[in-house]
Amino acid sequence: PPAAQPRPRRAVLLLREDAPGGEPRHFAQFSALLRLFTAALPGHAVSVLRTRGDAGLCEQAAWVGGAEVVLSPHGAHLLNALWMEPHA
């Protein structure tokens, strides 16, 4: 059988679109931040996920599953680090 391909390295930016009070949680100067985040993590596939508060547990785990790095301006997002691999 052919050798297994290495899994791509993953970095995720989580943005919440429907925060309580109707204010989405974003980073100031998002475009500049995304360029810096991408440049700081060569070899990583950087994805931006716009989330909602009513997402189920499995969906939330999938947001960060396999990611080595997660960045979010919304503190509750960081609880999803529970679903990340050890040493991520």
C-alpha positions in Angstrom: 0.0 0.0 0.0 1.1 3.6 -0.6 2.6 5.5 2.3 0.1 7.6 4.2 0.2 11.3 3.5 1.1 13.5 6.5 -1.9 15.3 7.9 -1.8 19.1 7.1 -1.0 21.3 10.0 -4.1 23.4 11.0 -4.6 26.8 12.6 -8.1 28.2 13.3 -9.4 31.7 13.9 -12.8 31.5 15.5 -15.2 34.5 15.2 -18.6 34.5 16.9 -21.3 36.1 14.8 -24.2 36.1 17.2 -22.8 37.0 20.6 -25.3 38.0 23.4 -26.5 41.5 22.9 -26.3 41.3 19.2 -22.6 42.4 18.9 -20.5 40.1 16.8 -17.0 39.5 18.4 -14.3 40.5 16.0 -10.7 41.5 16.0 -9.8 45.1 15.2 -7.9 45.3 11.9 -8.9 41.8 11.1 -7.2 41.7 7.6 -3.9 42.7 9.1 -4.2 40.2 11.9 -5.0 37.4 9.5 -1.9 38.2 7.4 0.3 38.2 10.6 -1.3 35.0 11.9 -0.7 33.3 8.5 2.9 34.6 8.2 3.7 33.5 11.8 2.5 29.9 11.1 4.3 28.8 7.9 3.2 25.3 6.9 -0.2 25.6 8.5 -3.5 25.8 6.7 -5.2 28.8 8.4 -9.0 28.8 8.4 -11.5 31.4 9.6 -14.7 29.9 11.1 -17.6 32.2 11.8 -19.6 30.5 14.6 -23.0 30.7 16.3 -23.9 30.2 19.9 -26.4 27.4 19.3 -23.9 25.0 17.7 -24.0 21.5 19.1 -21.2 19.9 21.0 -20.0 17.8 18.1 -19.9 20.8 15.8 -17.9 22.8 18.4 -15.4 19.9 18.8 -15.0 19.8 15.0 -14.1 23.5 14.9 -10.8 22.8 16.7 -10.3 19.1 16.1 -6.9 18.5 14.6 -5.9 22.2 15.0 -2.5 23.0 16.5 -3.3 26.6 17.1 -6.6 28.4 17.9 -7.1 32.1 18.2 -10.4 33.9 19.2 -11.5 37.2 20.7 -14.4 35.4 22.4 -13.3 33.7 25.7 -16.0 31.0 25.6 -14.5 29.8 22.3 -11.3 28.9 24.1 -13.2 26.3 26.2 -13.1 24.3 22.9 -9.4 23.7 23.6 -10.7 20.7 25.5 -11.1 19.0 22.1 -7.7 19.8 20.8 -4.9 17.2 20.6 -2.4 17.1 23.5 0.5 19.5 23.0 -1.4 21.6 20.4 
